[in-house]
Amino acid sequence: MLSYAIVEPPLLTQHIPISMLSSPSLSLSYKRMDGHGEMGLIGENFDPGFVGRMKEDGYEIRSESDNFDVASGDDQDAAADGPSKKKKYHRHTPRQIQELESFFKECPHPDEKQRMELSRRLGLEGKQIKFWFQNRRTQMKTQLERHENVILRQENDKLRAENDLLKQAMTAPICSSCGGPAVPGEISYEQHQLRIENARLKDELTRICALTNKFLGRPLSSSGSPIPPHGLNSNLELAVGRNGFGGLNNAGTSLPMGFEFGDGSMMSIVKPMVNEMQYDRSAFVDVALSAMDELIKMAQMDNPLWIKGMGGGMESLNVEEYRRNFSSCIGMKPSSYATEATKATGLVYLRGLALVEALMDANRWVEMFPCMISRAATIDVLSSGTGVTRDNELQVMDAEFQVLSPLVPVRQVRFIRFCKQHSEGVWAVVDVSIDPSIPNCRRLPSGCVIQDVDTKCSKITWVEHSEYDDSAVHHLLQPLLSSGFGFGAHRWLATLQRQCDCMAILMSQDIPGENNTGITPAGRKSMIKLAQRMTYNFCAGVCASSVHKWDKLSVGNVGEDVRVMTRKNINDPGEPHGVVLSAATSVWMPVTQERLFDFLRDERMRSEWDILSHGGPMQEMVHVAKGMGHGNCVSLLRGSAINANENNMLILQETWSDASGALVVYAPVDISSMSVVMNGGDSTYVALLPSGFAILPGISPSYHGGRSESNGALVKPEIDGSIVSGCLLTVGFQILVNNVPTAKLTVESVETVNNLISCTIQKIKAALAVT
């Protein structure tokens, strides 16, 4: 793996002489002082890190203290009173300059409290501090616009030169073979290549102008004057920076995708979060660049930054080592937040470009990780990228992340997602939070590096890094989250591997062990789609995501660890109409994940815990495999009926298990509806309410680790170690308590579903002989 050097970006302290303040060339970035002594700035929220890269392009960058003295607040007010008074300037001491520059690097927009603290510490007036920061931001904006002009002028110069060559060639065409006049209609190979290159450059220049227009909020023309000989060699450098894998490939190469992952049809109803934020688009460019650099470095680095587990799987972050190597691109961590950061690497049966396409499409992303993402939406597309490779695509997204337990709050995050193709067959996709007003979680640079291995597989290095408020998490689940097993990289990678294996299995014509008696190929697809909707609705009910509008209930005789909610279904054809009651809880089970999963999915043991079985055996009628293991499948079960009406009921069930956990979800369906589905009919109108179980990797409630040691390494219990001696079982039921949507919910209904959960848990423990 190629190394990626860590470069600390220098600060921009370019001098702007006082005589230039009224110059027309600065009119785009500087406004005169208004009557209140305030200075108007365009893009005032722009982060300074981006401009530091200008030094590499040939610009001279000097410290402010080397060139001019900053006027104090009183002096600037006096200057506004009239030209008759002579302006006075105050020269800051070297210590003051050093302190201001150091603080500016961390926070270019100090609030009133921070300015007062600087004023007290440096012996300066509050206005002096305020104007010093305003002047510095003005200088940065000026340099940025000059930098952009260099790029646009250079591209314009290239186009003019190529156009001149084409005009000369068209005026007096010469045969490349004999040197004589060319026959009309012929075109040389060189001219053909020039025309192709000319068209490509025009397209890129148009895209750059549109991109700059988005970031700056004002139009830029593609025409310009000649440029100096120095400047950027790539017109994409403004948007994507330097790559860490060597070799920039922006050619939009078309790669075979192998197969498409989902069509996004299930998630068409997903909406953005209600709260809208005002943001400076230009600031996101530098945030995306910094996040991409950090992700690449963290993916490449090993010990001492990452501490390997005993099994050699998931790696935990050494927090102290991270702080020595990186500075946060989204500010300091709140004091009450905990840190979770993990890394995992593995192979998936999917080409890199297909995975990139799925990650950059919000609906397909949710379909790929249905048990981890409750909802997602693209808020804005800041850059549409290059061709089919999604190179340089930059989006603003909303998402809700979940762990399948009612004891863990859903994490709402607004972030930018940036995709970069670093070389042929190598991509990176990074996320980083941008809205500090959203509580309980911050997503630091996280994502994956994707590298094609052959025509069918790709290598994935996944990094997850978050800071969250653990005070809202139940004590039973705190060890799971702090150790990285809740939202960690291994869970993302294990889910991706299982989903890719599922797609490969479904594309196969001959699947060993599959019982498809009485079902057509189209029916097989329709049945899987119905099971997908069932599982998605089960997760939404357990985690109380915003996909459905739930009302939480508080009833005195219901335990605090049991969450009971209700909602009304009026017009959704995929569910029974009426009042729906949902109840869920999580408990510790002193048995292994494998033993508990095998017990719950076995139709022969179902009578031990399921009231729908009426105490009798169940038979598997249809088995559709979704993975290599026998437990990864969609099944149709039939139980023994005690009356004629129940002869028309079947059980649709989906089960899966991987390194991140296991799931058993089921719902009663009628025979007539399933007959339509198994013949390839539309499953949208099959009404069902899911119930089931989610099994999470367990960490004993007596375990109190997961925090950082004195050396900064996150303490992580081992799956094969003695600490992990069980698993966490989440039980969830959704029941129709009244088929009239306007009916009132009774206390008896709540007590019934609460007793159902308690009775089911007790039956499972008794069957497994555990307490």
Backbone hydrogen bonds, N-H to C=O, Kabsch-Sander energy under -0.5 kcal/mol:
donor,donor_aa,acceptor,acceptor_aa,energy
7,V,5,A,-0.6
13,T,11,L,-0.7
20,M,17,P,-1.4
21,L,18,I,-1.5
23,S,20,M,-1.7
26,L,23,S,-1.6
27,S,24,P,-1.7
29,S,26,L,-1.1
30,Y,26,L,-1.8
31,K,40,G,-0.8
34,D,38,E,-1.9
37,G,34,D,-1.9
40,G,38,E,-0.5
44,E,41,L,-0.6
46,F,43,G,-1.9
50,F,47,D,-0.7
51,V,48,P,-0.5
52,G,48,P,-0.8
52,G,49,G,-0.6
53,R,50,F,-1.5
54,M,51,V,-2.2
55,K,52,G,-1.0
56,E,53,R,-0.9
57,D,54,M,-1.3
58,G,55,K,-1.2
59,Y,54,M,-1.5
61,I,59,Y,-0.5
66,D,63,S,-1.4
67,N,64,E,-1.6
68,F,64,E,-2.0
76,Q,72,S,-2.2
77,D,73,G,-2.0
78,A,74,D,-2.5
79,A,75,D,-2.0
80,A,76,Q,-1.3
81,D,77,D,-0.7
81,D,78,A,-0.8
82,G,78,A,-0.6
82,G,79,A,-0.6
85,K,82,G,-0.8
90,H,70,V,-0.8
91,R,89,Y,-0.5
92,H,90,H,-0.6
97,I,93,T,-2.5
98,Q,94,P,-2.5
99,E,95,R,-2.5
100,L,96,Q,-2.7
101,E,97,I,-2.8
102,S,98,Q,-2.3
103,F,99,E,-2.3
104,F,100,L,-2.8
105,K,101,E,-1.8
106,E,102,S,-1.0
107,C,103,F,-2.9
115,R,111,D,-2.5
116,M,112,E,-2.2
117,E,113,K,-1.8
118,L,114,Q,-2.3
119,S,115,R,-2.6
120,R,116,M,-2.3
121,R,117,E,-2.4
122,L,118,L,-2.6
123,G,119,S,-1.2
124,L,119,S,-1.2
129,I,125,E,-1.9
130,K,126,G,-2.3
131,F,127,K,-2.9
132,W,128,Q,-2.1
133,F,129,I,-1.9
134,Q,130,K,-1.9
135,N,131,F,-2.7
136,R,132,W,-1.9
137,R,133,F,-2.1
138,T,134,Q,-2.0
139,Q,135,N,-2.0
140,M,136,R,-1.8
141,K,137,R,-2.1
142,T,138,T,-2.0
143,Q,139,Q,-2.1
144,L,140,M,-2.1
145,E,141,K,-2.0
146,R,142,T,-2.0
147,H,143,Q,-2.4
148,E,144,L,-2.2
149,N,145,E,-2.3
150,V,146,R,-1.9
151,I,147,H,-1.5
152,L,148,E,-2.4
153,R,149,N,-2.8
154,Q,150,V,-2.1
155,E,151,I,-2.0
156,N,152,L,-2.2
157,D,153,R,-2.4
158,K,154,Q,-2.0
159,L,155,E,-2.2
160,R,156,N,-2.3
161,A,157,D,-2.3
162,E,158,K,-2.4
163,N,159,L,-2.5
164,D,160,R,-2.3
165,L,161,A,-1.8
166,L,162,E,-2.2
167,K,163,N,-2.7
168,Q,164,D,-2.4
169,A,165,L,-2.3
170,M,166,L,-2.3
171,T,167,K,-1.9
172,A,168,Q,-1.9
175,C,180,G,-3.8
179,G,175,C,-1.8
182,A,173,P,-1.7
186,E,183,V,-2.3
192,H,188,S,-2.2
193,Q,189,Y,-2.3
194,L,190,E,-2.3
195,R,191,Q,-2.6
196,I,192,H,-2.0
197,E,193,Q,-2.6
198,N,194,L,-2.9
199,A,195,R,-2.4
200,R,196,I,-2.1
201,L,197,E,-2.6
202,K,198,N,-2.3
203,D,199,A,-2.1
204,E,200,R,-2.3
205,L,201,L,-2.7
206,T,202,K,-2.4
207,R,203,D,-1.9
208,I,204,E,-2.5
209,C,205,L,-2.4
210,A,206,T,-2.1
211,L,207,R,-2.7
212,T,208,I,-2.9
213,N,209,C,-2.2
214,K,210,A,-1.8
215,F,211,L,-2.2
216,L,212,T,-2.8
217,G,213,N,-1.7
237,E,234,S,-1.5
239,A,236,L,-0.5
240,V,236,L,-2.3
241,G,237,E,-1.8
249,N,247,G,-0.6
249,N,421,Q,-0.5
250,N,248,L,-0.6
255,L,253,T,-0.6
259,F,257,M,-2.4
262,G,260,E,-1.0
267,M,264,G,-0.5
268,S,265,S,-0.9
270,V,267,M,-1.6
281,R,279,Y,-0.8
282,S,215,F,-0.9
283,A,280,D,-0.9
284,F,280,D,-0.7
284,F,281,R,-1.0
285,V,281,R,-0.7
285,V,282,S,-0.8
286,D,282,S,-0.7
287,V,283,A,-1.5
288,A,284,F,-2.6
289,L,285,V,-2.2
290,S,286,D,-2.7
291,A,287,V,-2.5
292,M,288,A,-2.4
293,D,289,L,-2.4
294,E,290,S,-2.3
295,L,291,A,-2.5
296,I,292,M,-2.3
297,K,293,D,-2.2
298,M,294,E,-2.7
299,A,295,L,-2.3
300,Q,296,I,-1.6
301,M,297,K,-2.3
305,L,302,D,-1.5
306,W,302,D,-1.2
307,I,316,S,-3.5
308,K,306,W,-0.6
309,G,314,M,-0.9
312,G,309,G,-1.3
315,E,343,K,-2.7
316,S,307,I,-2.6
317,L,341,A,-1.7
318,N,305,L,-3.0
319,V,317,L,-0.9
319,V,712,G,-3.4
322,Y,318,N,-2.2
323,R,319,V,-2.3
324,R,320,E,-1.5
325,N,321,E,-1.2
325,N,322,Y,-0.5
326,F,322,Y,-2.4
337,Y,334,P,-1.7
338,A,468,Y,-3.3
340,E,466,S,-2.6
342,T,464,E,-2.3
343,K,315,E,-1.9
344,A,462,W,-2.2
346,G,460,I,-2.2
348,V,458,S,-2.3
350,L,348,V,-2.0
351,R,257,M,-0.6
355,L,351,R,-1.8
356,V,352,G,-2.4
357,E,353,L,-2.3
358,A,354,A,-1.8
359,L,355,L,-2.4
360,M,356,V,-2.1
361,D,358,A,-0.8
362,A,360,M,-0.6
365,W,361,D,-2.3
366,V,362,A,-1.9
367,E,363,N,-1.9
368,M,364,R,-1.7
369,F,365,W,-1.5
372,M,369,F,-1.3
373,I,369,F,-2.2
374,S,372,M,-0.5
374,S,400,E,-2.2
375,R,400,E,-0.8
377,A,398,D,-2.2
379,I,377,A,-0.6
379,I,396,V,-2.8
380,D,396,V,-1.5
382,L,380,D,-0.6
382,L,394,L,-1.8
383,S,394,L,-1.8
386,T,391,D,-1.6
387,G,385,G,-0.6
389,T,386,T,-0.7
390,R,387,G,-0.9
391,D,386,T,-1.0
392,N,419,C,-1.5
393,E,390,R,-1.8
394,L,383,S,-2.0
395,Q,417,R,-2.5
396,V,380,D,-3.1
397,M,415,F,-3.3
398,D,377,A,-2.7
399,A,413,V,-1.9
400,E,375,R,-2.3
401,F,411,R,-2.6
402,Q,372,M,-2.4
405,S,403,V,-3.0
408,V,405,S,-1.2
411,R,401,F,-2.7
412,Q,410,V,-0.7
413,V,399,A,-2.5
413,V,411,R,-0.5
415,F,397,M,-2.4
416,I,432,V,-2.3
417,R,395,Q,-2.3
418,F,430,V,-2.4
419,C,393,E,-2.5
420,K,428,A,-2.5
422,H,420,K,-0.8
422,H,426,V,-1.5
423,S,426,V,-1.3
426,V,423,S,-2.2
427,W,450,I,-2.6
428,A,420,K,-1.9
429,V,448,C,-2.3
430,V,418,F,-2.3
431,D,446,S,-3.3
432,V,416,I,-1.4
433,S,443,R,-3.0
434,I,414,R,-2.1
435,D,414,R,-1.0
438,I,435,D,-1.2
442,R,467,E,-2.9
444,L,442,R,-0.8
444,L,465,H,-1.5
446,S,431,D,-2.1
447,G,463,V,-2.6
448,C,429,V,-1.8
449,V,461,T,-2.2
450,I,427,W,-2.8
451,Q,459,K,-2.2
452,D,425,G,-2.7
453,V,457,C,-2.2
454,D,457,C,-1.4
458,S,348,V,-1.9
459,K,451,Q,-3.3
460,I,346,G,-3.2
461,T,449,V,-2.1
462,W,344,A,-3.2
462,W,460,I,-0.6
463,V,447,G,-3.0
464,E,342,T,-2.5
466,S,340,E,-2.9
467,E,442,R,-2.4
468,Y,338,A,-2.3
469,D,440,N,-1.7
470,D,468,Y,-0.9
472,A,469,D,-0.9
473,V,470,D,-1.2
474,H,407,L,-2.0
477,L,474,H,-1.3
478,Q,474,H,-1.1
481,L,477,L,-1.8
482,S,478,Q,-2.8
483,S,479,P,-1.7
484,G,481,L,-1.3
485,F,480,L,-1.4
486,G,480,L,-1.0
488,G,484,G,-0.8
491,R,488,G,-0.7
492,W,488,G,-1.3
493,L,489,A,-2.5
494,A,490,H,-2.5
495,T,491,R,-2.1
496,L,492,W,-2.3
497,Q,493,L,-2.6
498,R,494,A,-2.2
499,Q,495,T,-2.5
500,C,496,L,-2.4
501,D,497,Q,-2.3
502,C,498,R,-2.1
503,M,499,Q,-2.1
504,A,500,C,-2.1
505,I,501,D,-2.4
506,L,502,C,-2.6
507,M,503,M,-1.5
508,S,504,A,-0.7
508,S,505,I,-0.9
511,I,509,Q,-0.6
514,E,511,I,-1.5
515,N,623,H,-1.1
516,N,514,E,-0.7
519,I,516,N,-2.0
520,T,678,M,-2.0
524,R,520,T,-2.4
525,K,521,P,-1.7
526,S,522,A,-2.2
527,M,523,G,-2.5
528,I,524,R,-1.9
529,K,525,K,-2.1
530,L,526,S,-2.0
531,A,527,M,-2.1
532,Q,528,I,-2.1
533,R,529,K,-1.9
534,M,530,L,-2.2
535,T,531,A,-2.4
536,Y,532,Q,-2.2
537,N,533,R,-2.3
538,F,534,M,-1.9
539,C,535,T,-2.3
540,A,536,Y,-1.9
541,G,537,N,-1.7
542,V,538,F,-2.1
543,C,539,C,-2.4
544,A,540,A,-0.9
545,S,540,A,-1.1
548,H,545,S,-0.8
550,W,548,H,-1.1
551,D,566,T,-2.6
552,K,550,W,-0.5
553,L,564,V,-2.9
555,V,553,L,-0.5
558,V,555,V,-1.7
562,V,559,G,-1.5
563,R,561,D,-0.5
563,R,584,A,-2.7
564,V,553,L,-0.6
564,V,562,V,-0.6
565,M,582,S,-2.9
566,T,551,D,-2.0
567,R,580,V,-1.9
569,N,578,G,-2.8
570,I,568,K,-0.6
575,E,572,D,-1.4
578,G,569,N,-2.1
579,V,738,N,-2.9
580,V,567,R,-2.9
580,V,578,G,-0.6
581,L,735,I,-3.2
582,S,565,M,-3.0
583,A,733,F,-2.3
584,A,563,R,-1.7
585,T,731,V,-1.8
587,V,729,L,-2.5
589,M,727,C,-3.0
591,V,589,M,-1.7
596,L,592,T,-2.1
597,F,593,Q,-2.5
598,D,594,E,-2.4
599,F,595,R,-1.8
600,L,596,L,-2.2
601,R,597,F,-2.1
602,D,598,D,-0.9
603,E,601,R,-0.6
605,M,602,D,-1.2
606,R,603,E,-0.6
608,E,605,M,-1.7
609,W,606,R,-1.8
610,D,606,R,-2.8
611,I,609,W,-0.6
613,S,610,D,-1.1
614,H,611,I,-1.2
615,G,610,D,-0.6
616,G,613,S,-2.0
618,M,603,E,-0.8
619,Q,638,R,-2.8
621,M,619,Q,-0.7
621,M,636,L,-3.1
622,V,636,L,-1.2
623,H,515,N,-2.5
624,V,634,V,-3.1
625,A,623,H,-0.6
626,K,632,N,-3.1
627,G,632,N,-0.7
632,N,629,G,-1.2
633,C,631,G,-1.2
633,C,655,T,-1.9
634,V,624,V,-2.6
635,S,653,Q,-3.4
636,L,622,V,-2.0
637,L,651,I,-3.3
638,R,619,Q,-2.4
640,S,617,P,-0.7
647,N,644,A,-1.1
648,N,645,N,-1.4
649,M,646,E,-1.4
650,L,669,V,-3.5
651,I,637,L,-2.6
652,L,650,L,-0.5
652,L,667,A,-2.6
653,Q,635,S,-2.6
653,Q,651,I,-0.5
654,E,665,V,-2.7
655,T,633,C,-2.5
656,W,663,L,-1.8
658,D,661,G,-2.8
661,G,658,D,-1.3
662,A,695,I,-2.2
663,L,656,W,-2.6
664,V,693,F,-2.6
665,V,654,E,-2.6
666,Y,691,S,-3.0
667,A,652,L,-1.8
669,V,650,L,-2.6
671,I,648,N,-2.3
674,M,670,D,-1.9
675,S,671,I,-2.0
676,V,672,S,-1.4
677,V,673,S,-1.8
678,M,674,M,-2.7
679,N,675,S,-0.8
679,N,676,V,-0.5
680,G,677,V,-2.1
681,G,676,V,-2.8
686,V,683,S,-1.5
687,A,685,Y,-0.8
688,L,574,G,-1.9
691,S,666,Y,-2.6
692,G,732,G,-2.4
693,F,664,V,-3.1
694,A,730,T,-2.1
695,I,662,A,-2.7
696,L,694,A,-0.5
696,L,728,L,-2.6
698,G,726,G,-1.0
700,S,723,I,-0.8
703,Y,700,S,-2.2
709,E,713,A,-2.4
712,G,709,E,-1.8
714,L,317,L,-1.4
715,V,707,R,-1.8
716,K,714,L,-0.5
721,G,718,E,-0.6
724,V,718,E,-0.7
725,S,723,I,-1.1
727,C,589,M,-2.6
728,L,696,L,-2.2
729,L,587,V,-2.9
730,T,694,A,-3.1
730,T,728,L,-0.5
731,V,585,T,-2.5
731,V,729,L,-0.5
732,G,692,G,-2.3
733,F,583,A,-2.7
735,I,581,L,-2.9
737,V,579,V,-2.1
737,V,735,I,-0.8
738,N,579,V,-1.1
743,A,740,V,-2.1
750,V,746,T,-1.3
751,E,747,V,-2.4
752,T,748,E,-2.0
753,V,749,S,-2.0
754,N,750,V,-2.1
755,N,751,E,-2.5
756,L,752,T,-2.0
757,I,753,V,-1.8
758,S,754,N,-2.1
759,C,755,N,-2.7
760,T,756,L,-2.3
761,I,757,I,-2.3
762,Q,758,S,-2.1
763,K,759,C,-2.3
764,I,760,T,-2.1
765,K,761,I,-2.3
766,A,762,Q,-2.3
767,A,763,K,-2.4
768,L,764,I,-1.9
769,A,765,K,-0.6
769,A,766,A,-0.7
770,V,765,K,-2.5
